[in-house]
Amino acid sequence: MKKILLAGVAALLLATGTAHAVDILIVVLEKTDNGTDGLHQTQVQDCKQFLQTVRQKMKARQTVRLTIIAEPEVTGDVRHAVCIYPDGSKEEVIIGEVS
Protein backbone atom coordinates (compact mmCIF):
# COMPACT_ATOMS: atom_id res chain seq x y z
CA MET A 1 0.00 0.00 0.00
CA LYS A 2 2.88 2.36 0.79
CA LYS A 3 4.32 1.95 -2.74
CA ILE A 4 0.94 2.86 -4.21
CA LEU A 5 0.72 5.93 -1.97
CA LEU A 6 4.23 7.10 -2.86
CA ALA A 7 3.54 6.59 -6.56
CA GLY A 8 0.36 8.63 -6.17
CA VAL A 9 2.30 11.39 -4.40
CA ALA A 10 4.91 11.50 -7.16
CA ALA A 11 2.27 11.62 -9.89
CA LEU A 12 0.39 14.34 -8.06
CA LEU A 13 3.51 16.48 -7.65
CA LEU A 14 4.22 16.22 -11.36
CA ALA A 15 0.63 17.08 -12.23
CA THR A 16 0.21 20.06 -9.91
CA GLY A 17 3.59 21.76 -10.23
CA THR A 18 4.63 24.40 -7.71
CA ALA A 19 2.44 27.33 -8.74
CA HIS A 20 -0.26 26.52 -6.17
CA ALA A 21 0.19 27.99 -2.67
CA VAL A 22 -2.11 25.48 -0.96
CA ASP A 23 -1.35 22.23 0.83
CA ILE A 24 -2.24 18.92 -0.77
CA LEU A 25 -3.84 16.24 1.39
CA ILE A 26 -3.63 12.64 0.22
CA VAL A 27 -5.49 10.06 2.27
CA VAL A 28 -6.20 6.36 2.17
CA LEU A 29 -9.85 5.91 3.14
CA GLU A 30 -11.59 2.70 4.20
CA LYS A 31 -15.22 1.90 4.94
CA THR A 32 -16.34 4.61 2.54
CA ASP A 33 -20.01 5.36 2.12
CA ASN A 34 -19.90 4.89 -1.65
CA GLY A 35 -17.49 1.96 -1.97
CA THR A 36 -14.53 3.98 -3.23
CA ASP A 37 -12.01 2.76 -0.66
CA GLY A 38 -8.43 3.67 -1.47
CA LEU A 39 -6.39 6.73 -2.36
CA HIS A 40 -8.05 10.17 -2.47
CA GLN A 41 -6.60 13.66 -2.70
CA THR A 42 -7.74 17.23 -2.21
CA GLN A 43 -6.29 20.70 -1.69
CA VAL A 44 -6.57 22.25 1.78
CA GLN A 45 -5.53 25.49 3.45
CA ASP A 46 -4.06 24.05 6.68
CA CYS A 47 -2.99 20.45 6.31
CA LYS A 48 -0.73 20.62 9.38
CA GLN A 49 -3.78 21.34 11.57
CA PHE A 50 -5.59 18.35 10.05
CA LEU A 51 -2.67 16.04 10.94
CA GLN A 52 -2.60 17.43 14.48
CA THR A 53 -6.30 16.63 14.84
CA VAL A 54 -5.70 13.11 13.47
CA ARG A 55 -2.93 12.54 16.03
CA GLN A 56 -5.15 13.77 18.88
CA LYS A 57 -7.96 11.44 17.84
CA MET A 58 -5.51 8.53 17.56
CA LYS A 59 -4.32 9.13 21.13
CA ALA A 60 -7.94 9.16 22.28
CA ARG A 61 -8.53 5.93 20.29
CA GLN A 62 -11.20 7.62 18.19
CA THR A 63 -11.94 6.86 14.56
CA VAL A 64 -11.00 9.63 12.15
CA ARG A 65 -13.81 10.00 9.61
CA LEU A 66 -13.31 12.46 6.74
CA THR A 67 -15.51 13.79 3.98
CA ILE A 68 -13.76 14.99 0.84
CA ILE A 69 -16.01 17.37 -1.03
CA ALA A 70 -15.11 16.77 -4.66
CA GLU A 71 -16.52 14.82 -7.57
CA PRO A 72 -17.37 12.25 -6.43
CA GLU A 73 -17.81 13.26 -2.79
CA VAL A 74 -16.55 10.55 -0.45
CA THR A 75 -16.70 9.92 3.30
CA GLY A 76 -14.59 7.26 4.98
CA ASP A 77 -12.25 6.29 7.80
CA VAL A 78 -8.73 7.68 7.43
CA ARG A 79 -6.02 4.99 7.49
CA HIS A 80 -3.07 7.02 6.15
CA ALA A 81 -2.74 10.77 5.61
CA VAL A 82 0.04 12.66 3.83
CA CYS A 83 0.35 16.43 3.61
CA ILE A 84 2.45 17.92 0.83
CA TYR A 85 3.35 21.54 1.42
CA PRO A 86 4.01 24.22 -1.21
CA ASP A 87 7.79 23.97 -0.61
CA GLY A 88 7.67 20.25 -1.55
CA SER A 89 8.14 18.92 1.98
CA LYS A 90 5.77 16.29 3.32
CA GLU A 91 4.44 15.02 6.62
CA GLU A 92 2.41 11.89 7.22
CA VAL A 93 0.39 9.95 9.76
CA ILE A 94 -0.41 6.25 9.55
CA ILE A 95 -3.32 5.28 11.76
CA GLY A 96 -2.20 2.73 14.32
CA GLU A 97 1.49 3.67 14.25
CA VAL A 98 2.98 5.22 17.37
CA SER A 99 5.24 8.19 16.64
CORDA-V532631 format. One record per residue. N is the residue number from 1. RES is the residue in three letters. PHI is phi in whole degrees, 0 to 359 (* if undefined). BURIAL is 1 if it has 9 or more other C-alpha atoms within 8 Angstrom, else 0. Layout:
N & RES & PHI & BURIAL
N & RES & PHI & BURIAL
This chain:
1 & MET & * & 0
2 & LYS & 295 & 0
3 & LYS & 297 & 0
4 & ILE & 296 & 0
5 & LEU & 297 & 1
6 & LEU & 295 & 0
7 & ALA & 296 & 0
8 & GLY & 295 & 1
9 & VAL & 297 & 1
10 & ALA & 298 & 0
11 & ALA & 296 & 0
12 & LEU & 294 & 0
13 & LEU & 299 & 0
14 & LEU & 294 & 0
15 & ALA & 285 & 0
16 & THR & 266 & 0
17 & GLY & 68 & 0
18 & THR & 244 & 0
19 & ALA & 284 & 0
20 & HIS & 271 & 0
21 & ALA & 260 & 0
22 & VAL & 239 & 1
23 & ASP & 279 & 1
24 & ILE & 248 & 1
25 & LEU & 252 & 1
26 & ILE & 242 & 1
27 & VAL & 229 & 1
28 & VAL & 258 & 1
29 & LEU & 252 & 1
30 & GLU & 233 & 1
31 & LYS & 54 & 0
32 & THR & 287 & 1
33 & ASP & 286 & 0
34 & ASN & 240 & 0
35 & GLY & 78 & 0
36 & THR & 259 & 0
37 & ASP & 302 & 1
38 & GLY & 130 & 0
39 & LEU & 276 & 1
40 & HIS & 223 & 0
41 & GLN & 220 & 0
42 & THR & 203 & 1
43 & GLN & 261 & 0
44 & VAL & 224 & 1
45 & GLN & 277 & 0
46 & ASP & 221 & 0
47 & CYS & 293 & 1
48 & LYS & 302 & 0
49 & GLN & 296 & 0
50 & PHE & 300 & 0
51 & LEU & 296 & 1
52 & GLN & 296 & 0
53 & THR & 296 & 0
54 & VAL & 300 & 1
55 & ARG & 298 & 1
56 & GLN & 297 & 0
57 & LYS & 293 & 1
58 & MET & 298 & 1
59 & LYS & 298 & 0
60 & ALA & 274 & 0
61 & ARG & 57 & 0
62 & GLN & 257 & 0
63 & THR & 288 & 0
64 & VAL & 259 & 1
65 & ARG & 251 & 0
66 & LEU & 230 & 0
67 & THR & 249 & 0
68 & ILE & 259 & 0
69 & ILE & 269 & 0
70 & ALA & 203 & 0
71 & GLU & 257 & 0
72 & PRO & 276 & 0
73 & GLU & 295 & 0
74 & VAL & 218 & 1
75 & THR & 235 & 1
76 & GLY & 195 & 1
77 & ASP & 276 & 1
78 & VAL & 285 & 1
79 & ARG & 248 & 1
80 & HIS & 204 & 1
81 & ALA & 228 & 1
82 & VAL & 232 & 1
83 & CYS & 254 & 1
84 & ILE & 245 & 1
85 & TYR & 267 & 1
86 & PRO & 304 & 1
87 & ASP & 278 & 0
88 & GLY & 94 & 0
89 & SER & 286 & 0
90 & LYS & 221 & 0
91 & GLU & 216 & 0
92 & GLU & 218 & 1
93 & VAL & 225 & 1
94 & ILE & 248 & 0
95 & ILE & 299 & 0
96 & GLY & 100 & 0
97 & GLU & 271 & 0
98 & VAL & 267 & 0
99 & SER & 258 & 0
